Amino acid sequence: MNRVFVLTNNRQPLMPCHPARARTLLRTRKAAVYRMQPFTIILLERAEGDTQPVEVKLDPGSKTTGIALVADFPRGRTVIWAANLHHRGQAIRSALTDRRAFRRGRRARKTRYRAPRFLNRTRPAGWLPPSLRARVENVRHLTAKLQARAPMASAAVETVRFDTQALQNPEISGVEYQQGELAGYEVREYLLEKWNRTCAYCGARDVPLEVEHIVPRSRGGSDRVSNLTLACRPCNERKGSQPIEEFLKGKPEVLRRIQAQARTPLKDAAAVNATRYAIGEAVKSVGLPTTFWSGGRTKRNRVSQGYAKDHWIDAACVGESGAAVRIPEGMVALEIKAMGRGRRRVHGNDRYGFPKGAPRSAKRVHGFQTGDLAKLTCTTGKSAGVHVGRIASIRARGWFVLAKHDRPAREFRLLQRADGYDYMTATNS
């Protein structure tokens, strides 16, 4: 299991200790609980202590980033703490998409003749979309948090580089990288040549053809040429937003032919490519000497040591030092999920984008806010018992929701202020 973070009485980090040692210190009143998540104790009488160098290792991913703290003990490098950080990039993207749709709807309804603004905004150098920027900020924030709780001396980051062109065309080389697959073509002319100027579904020729998405946009399809084909109007209208498997379930040969030309979606690879250097710079910004390593070395280290595939295990195997790293038997990573820090909107909105409800009068009610870690002690009703968790929502009338228990504020006790994350220990499989 993960070790417990330890601080001196002047809040300087010491070496994390075994949970049994932490329980002894708390029971003898030589230490007190400093933070519940990640669990940290503070010594009441010690102001200093000896430490060993600790390296933080990161395995960035599009949805989950693996984190491991590796200590250089005399008996060898050992993982002392690990976590999987789950990002919320897709949630941010969906929220911004909804907000954009509502904004455009209001513009069309209220200022019909006002031209939309889209060319009068500039972006700074190194700009990333909010869904990708959130990944970078999650890693930076958590690295800084760990630096304040463990004697970290260095960092190692896996800069996974996906060659998206080679993933689509393994034979690509030389000048073909500069030309790209559409060199000398417009998208429509490229599709006309690729599909022999025929409807991909019925084979009709010499009829008006429309550009059609193989995987519909409403089902996550992209505008890449690998997801585009040509269809006559009747076929395009009949297919609509159906999955291609459902639309062509009576034509298996046609389905196989079209799928043979479809390319594997590369959204996750593109997200990692776009953020790999930004994450490295974010880790550098907390003041740690940082080295960068390839994914190939990580995989070789993990396979040679016989470890299972997991994000935090990949993180432990990053770099040259990952070639010989010991993972304690039965170790379970902490699952950390980015939840955000609330919202800036004053009103909610209905499904049409119109404001609804009353403006929020305060962020906190009776000293609590959404996301706080709290202890609920209930003596009556269906919720009788003691419940510990994250407050899901607060109400101005003083009733809060915790793990589906809707109870008054007087039954809650605050354990830790919200920090934008939810913590949970994974089950050991």
C-alpha positions in Angstrom: 0.0 0.0 0.0 1.0 3.6 -0.3 3.1 5.1 2.4 2.0 8.0 4.5 3.4 11.5 4.0 5.2 13.0 7.0 5.9 16.6 7.8 8.0 18.2 10.5 6.5 20.7 12.9 7.6 23.5 10.6 6.0 21.7 7.6 9.2 20.4 6.0 8.7 17.1 4.2 10.3 13.9 5.6 10.5 10.4 4.2 7.0 8.9 3.9 6.5 6.2 6.5 4.6 2.9 6.7 0.9 3.2 7.7 1.6 1.1 10.8 4.2 3.6 11.9 1.8 6.5 11.3 -0.8 4.8 13.4 1.7 4.4 16.3 2.7 8.1 16.0 -1.0 9.2 16.1 -1.9 6.9 18.9 1.0 8.1 21.1 0.1 11.7 20.2 3.5 12.4 18.7 1.8 13.4 15.4 -1.5 14.8 14.2 -3.4 14.5 11.0 -2.4 17.3 8.6 -4.5 16.3 5.6 -6.9 13.5 4.9 -6.3 13.2 1.2 -3.7 12.3 0.3 -3.2 11.2 3.9 -0.5 13.3 5.6 0.6 13.5 9.3 2.6 16.3 10.9 5.0 15.6 13.8 4.5 17.7 16.9 8.0 17.6 18.3 10.5 17.1 15.5 11.8 19.9 13.3 14.2 18.0 11.1 15.3 14.5 10.0 17.3 12.5 7.5 15.9 11.9 4.0 16.7 9.8 0.9 16.3 11.2 -2.6 12.9 10.7 -4.1 12.1 10.9 -7.8 8.6 11.6 -9.1 7.8 9.8 -12.3 5.0 10.6 -14.7 3.4 8.7 -17.5 1.1 11.2 -19.2 -1.9 10.0 -21.1 -4.9 11.4 -22.8 -7.4 10.3 -20.1 -5.2 9.1 -17.3 -1.7 10.1 -16.1 0.3 7.6 -14.0 2.3 9.0 -11.1 4.9 7.2 -9.0 7.3 8.3 -6.2 10.4 6.2 -6.3 12.9 6.3 -3.3 16.5 5.4 -3.8 17.0 3.1 -0.7 20.3 1.3 0.0 18.5 -2.0 -1.0 17.4 -0.5 -4.3 14.9 1.8 -5.9 11.4 1.2 -4.5 8.0 2.7 -5.2 6.7 4.3 -2.1 3.6 6.0 -3.4 1.6 5.8 -6.6 -1.6 7.2 -8.1 -3.6 7.3 -11.3 -4.8 10.9 -12.1 -7.9 10.8 -14.2 -8.5 14.0 -16.3 -11.7 15.7 -17.2 -10.8 16.9 -20.7 -13.9 15.4 -22.3 -16.2 16.9 -19.7 -14.7 20.4 -20.4 -15.0 19.9 -24.1 -18.7 18.9 -23.8 -19.4 21.9 -21.5 -17.8 24.3 -23.9 -19.7 22.8 -26.8 -23.0 23.3 -25.0 -22.1 26.8 -24.0 -21.2 27.7 -27.6 -24.5 26.3 -28.8 -26.5 28.3 -26.3 -24.5 31.4 -27.1 -25.2 31.1 -30.8 -28.8 30.4 -30.1 -29.2 33.5 -28.1 -27.4 35.6 -30.7 -29.8 34.3 -33.4 -32.8 35.0 -31.3 -31.9 38.4 -29.8 -29.6 40.1 -32.2 -30.5 38.5 -35.5 -28.4 40.8 -37.7 -25.3 41.0 -35.6 -22.4 39.3 -37.2 -20.7 36.7 -35.0 -17.3 37.6 -33.7 -14.6 35.1 -34.5 -11.6 37.0 -36.1 -10.9 39.6 -33.5 -9.3 37.4 -30.9 -5.7 36.5 -30.7 -4.1 33.5 -28.9 -0.8 33.6 -27.1 2.2 31.5 -28.1 1.8 27.9 -26.8 -2.0 28.2 -26.5 -3.8 24.9 -25.9 -7.5 24.2 -25.9 -9.1 24.3 -22.4 -9.6 20.5 -22.5 -5.9 20.0 -23.1 -4.8 22.8 -20.8 -6.7 21.1 -18.0 -4.5 18.0 -18.3 -1.3 20.1 -18.0 -2.6 22.1 -15.0 -3.7 18.9 -13.3 -0.2 17.4 -13.5 1.4 20.7 -12.5 -0.8 21.2 -9.5 -0.5 17.6 -8.2 3.3 17.6 -8.7 3.5 20.8 -6.6 1.3 19.2 -4.0 3.6 16.1 -3.8 6.7 18.3 -3.7 5.4 19.9 -0.5 4.8 16.5 1.1 7.8 14.4 0.1 11.6 15.2 -0.3 11.5 15.1 -4.1 14.9 15.7 -5.8 14.1 15.1 -9.5 11.5 14.2 -12.0 11.2 11.9 -15.0 8.5 12.4 -17.6 7.7 10.0 -20.5 7.2 12.2 -23.6 5.2 9.7 -25.6 5.5 10.6 -29.3 2.9 9.2 -31.6 3.7 9.5 -35.3 0.1 9.9 -36.4 1.1 9.8 -40.1 3.1 6.6 -39.6 0.2 5.1 -37.7 -2.0 5.6 -40.7 0.6 4.8 -43.3 3.5 2.7 -42.0 5.3 3.1 -45.4 5.6 6.9 -45.2 9.1 8.3 -45.4 11.2 11.3 -46.5 9.5 14.1 -48.3 6.1 12.5 -47.9 6.0 13.8 -44.3 6.1 17.4 -45.7 3.6 16.7 -48.5 0.9 15.1 -46.5 -1.8 12.8 -47.8 -3.7 15.7 -49.4 -0.7 17.3 -51.3 -2.1 18.8 -54.6 -5.7 17.9 -53.8 -8.7 19.6 -52.4 -10.7 17.5 -49.9 -13.6 16.9 -52.3 -11.3 16.1 -55.3 -9.4 13.8 -53.1 -12.6 12.0 -52.1 -13.8 11.8 -55.6 -10.6 10.1 -56.7 -10.4 7.9 -53.7 -14.0 6.5 -54.0 -13.9 6.4 -57.9 -16.6 9.0 -58.2 -19.3 6.6 -57.0 -21.6 6.4 -54.0 -19.8 4.2 -51.4 -23.1 2.6 -50.3 -25.0 1.9 -53.5 -22.4 2.3 -56.2 -24.4 5.0 -58.1 -22.4 6.9 -60.7 -23.0 10.1 -62.6 -25.2 11.5 -59.9 -24.6 14.4 -57.5 -22.5 13.1 -54.6 -22.3 14.5 -51.1 -19.5 14.3 -48.6 -20.6 12.0 -45.8 -19.2 11.0 -42.4 -18.7 7.3 -42.0 -18.9 7.7 -38.2 -21.5 10.4 -37.7 -20.5 13.6 -35.9 -23.2 13.0 -33.4 -21.5 9.7 -32.4 -18.0 11.1 -32.0 -16.9 11.1 -35.6 -14.2 13.6 -36.8 -13.7 15.6 -40.0 -10.6 13.7 -40.9 -10.5 12.5 -44.5 -10.2 9.0 -43.1 -13.7 9.4 -41.8 -15.2 10.9 -44.9 -16.7 9.2 -47.9 -19.1 10.0 -50.8 -22.8 9.2 -50.9 -25.7 10.1 -53.1 -28.5 12.1 -51.5 -30.9 9.2 -51.0 -28.3 7.1 -49.3 -27.1 10.0 -47.2 -30.6 10.8 -46.0 -31.4 7.1 -45.3 -28.2 6.7 -43.2 -28.6 9.9 -41.2 -26.9 9.4 -37.9 -27.1 5.6 -37.8 -23.9 3.7 -37.1 -22.6 2.3 -40.4 -22.9 -1.3 -39.0 -26.6 -0.8 -38.5 -27.2 0.9 -41.8 -25.3 -1.8 -43.8 -26.3 -4.8 -41.7 -27.8 -6.4 -44.8 -24.7 -5.7 -46.9 -21.8 -7.3 -45.1 -19.5 -7.1 -48.2 -20.1 -3.3 -48.6 -19.5 -2.8 -44.9 -16.2 -4.7 -45.0 -15.1 -2.7 -48.0 -15.8 0.6 -46.4 -14.3 -0.3 -43.1 -11.1 -1.5 -44.8 -10.5 2.1 -45.9 -11.5 3.7 -42.6 -8.6 4.7 -40.3 -8.3 4.2 -36.6 -9.3 7.3 -34.7 -6.3 9.2 -33.4 -7.8 11.7 -31.0 -6.0 10.3 -28.0 -2.7 10.2 -29.8 -3.2 13.8 -30.9 -4.0 14.9 -27.3 -0.8 13.3 -26.0 1.2 14.8 -28.8 -0.2 18.3 -28.1 0.5 18.2 -24.4 3.7 16.2 -24.0 6.1 19.2 -24.0 3.7 21.4 -22.1 3.5 18.8 -19.3 7.3 18.7 -19.2 7.5 22.5 -18.9 4.8 22.4 -16.2 6.9 19.9 -14.1 10.0 22.1 -14.6 8.1 25.1 -13.3 7.9 23.6 -9.8 11.7 23.7 -9.6 12.6 20.0 -10.2 15.4 18.9 -12.4 13.5 17.0 -15.1 14.5 14.4 -17.7 12.5 13.1 -20.6 12.2 9.6 -21.9 10.5 7.6 -24.6 7.6 5.2 -24.3 9.6 2.5 -25.9 12.1 2.4 -23.0 9.2 2.4 -20.5 7.6 -0.6 -22.1 10.9 -2.5 -22.3 11.6 -1.8 -18.6 8.1 -3.0 -17.6 8.1 -6.1 -19.7 11.6 -7.1 -18.7 10.6 -7.0 -15.0 7.3 -8.8 -15.6 5.0 -6.1 -14.3 1.4 -5.8 -15.3 0.1 -3.0 -17.5 -1.1 0.0 -15.5 -0.6 3.8 -15.7 1.2 4.1 -12.4 3.3 1.0 -13.1 4.4 2.5 -16.4 5.3 5.7 -14.5 7.5 3.7 -12.1 9.3 2.2 -15.1 10.0 5.5 -16.9 13.6 6.2 -17.8 16.9 4.6 -17.1 16.2 4.2 -13.4 13.0 2.3 -14.3 15.0 -0.7 -15.5 15.4 -2.0 -11.9 12.6 -0.7 -9.7 10.9 -2.7 -6.9 7.1 -2.5 -6.5 6.1 -3.8 -3.1 3.8 -6.8 -3.2 0.1 -5.9 -2.9 0.7 -2.2 -3.5 -2.5 -0.4 -4.6 -2.5 3.0 -6.3 -4.6 6.0 -5.2 -7.2 6.9 -7.8 -7.4 10.6 -8.2 -10.2 12.1 -10.3 -10.1 15.8 -11.4 -13.5 17.3 -10.6 -13.0 21.0 -11.2 -13.4 23.8 -8.7 -17.0 24.8 -9.3 -18.4 27.1 -12.0 -18.4 30.8 -12.7 -22.0 30.9 -14.0 -24.5 32.8 -11.9 -27.5 31.0 -13.3 -28.1 27.5 -14.5 -29.9 27.1 -17.9 -32.6 25.0 -19.3 -32.3 22.8 -22.4 -32.9 25.8 -24.6 -30.1 27.9 -23.1 -32.4 30.3 -21.2 -31.4 31.1 -17.5 -33.4 29.3 -14.9 -33.5 29.4 -11.1 -32.3 32.1 -8.7 -28.7 33.4 -8.7 -26.5 31.7 -6.2 -26.1 34.0 -3.2 -22.9 32.5 -1.7 -20.4 29.8 -2.6 -20.5 28.4 0.9 -23.5 27.5 3.1 -23.0 27.0 6.8 -19.2 26.8 6.1 -19.5 24.0 3.5 -19.2 24.0 -0.2 -19.5 21.4 -3.0 -16.5 19.1 -3.1 -15.6 19.4 0.6 -14.6 16.1 2.3 -17.0 15.7 5.2 -18.2 13.2 7.8 -22.0 12.6 8.1 -23.3 11.2 11.4 -27.0 10.3 11.2 -28.9 8.6 13.9 -32.3 8.2 12.3 -33.9 7.3 9.0 -32.6 5.4 6.1 -29.3 7.2 6.3 -28.6 6.1 9.8 -24.9 5.5 10.4 -21.6 7.3 9.7 -20.7 8.2 6.2 -17.5 9.9 5.0 -17.1 11.3 1.5 -17.2 14.2 -0.9 -20.2 16.6 -0.7 -22.0 16.3 -4.0 -24.1 19.4 -3.7 -25.2 22.1 -1.2 -28.4 23.9 -0.9 -29.1 27.4 0.5 -31.7 26.0 2.9 -28.9 24.1 4.6 -29.4 20.5 3.4 -26.5 18.8 1.7 -26.0 15.6 -0.4 -23.3 13.1 0.4 -23.3 9.7 -1.3 -27.0 10.0 -2.0 -27.8 10.9 1.6 -29.7 14.2 1.8 -29.3 15.5 5.3 -29.2 18.9 7.2 -25.9 20.7 7.8 -25.9 20.1 11.5 -25.1 16.5 10.9 -22.0 17.2 8.9 -18.4 17.7 10.1 -15.8 19.2 7.8 -12.7 17.1 7.3 -10.9 18.8 4.4 -11.6 21.7 2.1 -12.3 20.9 -1.6 -9.2 21.0 -3.7 -10.7 20.1 -7.1 -10.1 16.3 -6.9 -11.8 13.2 -5.7 -9.7 10.5 -4.0 -10.4 6.8 -3.9 -8.2 3.8 -3.2 -8.6 1.2 -5.9 -9.3 -2.4 -5.2 -6.3 -4.7 -5.4 -6.9 -7.2 -8.2 
